[in-house]
């Protein structure tokens, strides 16, 4: 188990989380280099009226698949004053495979 299982489970099971970067999604790299980059980045976003997703199930899955959370970046995006769009909150979770 590891990177492949973690990335595919996040994509198929957790509807609020999307895999933003994975060595398995970089089709331009040679096959022998695919697993040299053990980083998987997961992203979620929520408009101001949406509930912030609970990341604890993702963290439990990560622990089971030997994926360690190495970086967590929370962003608050607000459009200019003339925009009618609500502010949006997003987060990037960067995991590294450490067997």
Secondary structure as the mmCIF struct_conf table of DSSP 4:
data_model
#
loop_
_struct_conf.conf_type_id
_struct_conf.id
_struct_conf.beg_label_comp_id
_struct_conf.beg_label_asym_id
_struct_conf.beg_label_seq_id
_struct_conf.end_label_comp_id
_struct_conf.end_label_asym_id
_struct_conf.end_label_seq_id
HELX_RH_AL_P HELX_RH_AL_P1 UNK A 3 UNK A 13
TURN_TY1_P TURN_TY1_P1 UNK A 15 UNK A 16
STRN STRN1 UNK A 18 UNK A 22
HELX_RH_3T_P HELX_RH_3T_P1 UNK A 23 UNK A 25
TURN_TY1_P TURN_TY1_P2 UNK A 27 UNK A 28
BEND BEND1 UNK A 29 UNK A 29
HELX_RH_3T_P HELX_RH_3T_P2 UNK A 31 UNK A 33
TURN_TY1_P TURN_TY1_P3 UNK A 34 UNK A 36
STRN STRN2 UNK A 39 UNK A 47
TURN_TY1_P TURN_TY1_P4 UNK A 48 UNK A 49
BEND BEND2 UNK A 50 UNK A 50
HELX_LH_PP_P HELX_LH_PP_P1 UNK A 51 UNK A 54
HELX_RH_AL_P HELX_RH_AL_P2 UNK A 56 UNK A 64
TURN_TY1_P TURN_TY1_P5 UNK A 65 UNK A 66
STRN STRN3 UNK A 67 UNK A 77
TURN_TY1_P TURN_TY1_P6 UNK A 81 UNK A 82
HELX_LH_PP_P HELX_LH_PP_P2 UNK A 85 UNK A 87
STRN STRN4 UNK A 88 UNK A 97
#
